[in-house]
Amino acid sequence: MKYLILADIRDNLGNLREVFLTAQRSEAREIIFCGNILRPSTLVHLAAFPGKIHFLFGEEDRNHEEILTAIDERYRNIVFYGDTFGTIKAGYFRIAFTPRKGTAQVLAHDEVYDFVFYGDPFRVGRFKLGPTMLVNPGSLSGGIDFASAALWDSLTGEVRFITLPRRTDSSLTRLKSSVVETA
């Protein structure tokens, strides 16, 4: 099964729509969200994804109570894990996810998880720490150079990064997402 790995949406709904189109074409069935949605109004757009969403708060998220109430009352496809880290088992892999790189490194040092996905800083990347692969999908909000997310395959362990060009005028520009392979 394929997962869409997201972090730092930060209310950028245009990029969220674009990455959902790529996820649909790639047959992603679930989302692992590493935090920073920002405003509760963005939740309705995230919850439009048809599969399960594994959700964490990030340090920039506001109105926690409003978001938790909405998840509890309206968005049955969102599973809330708190604000530190969450864990799931996907295929043969043990997964942890967190909004913070420091927490990701601590989780990797435990040598319990096969993959740890994390959201901060905004730079796309992956590296191995002992037996654990740490993966940062980058920032869907646009971060430093471009908006990004990742696709992860729970059958093979393959990670592919999705990049979206930086938007200069979201009302006039029609973006096409591209999936890029990294070593």
Secondary structure, 3 states (H helix, E strand, C coil): CEEEEECCCCCCHHHHHHHHHHHHHCCEEEEEECCCCCCHHHHHHHCCCCCEEEECCCCCCCCHHHHHHHHHHCCCCEEECCCCCEEEEECCEEEEEEEEHHHHHHHHHCCCCCEEEEEECCCCEEEEECCEEEEECCCCCCCCCCEEEEEEECCCCCEEEEEECCCCCCCCCCCCCEEECCC
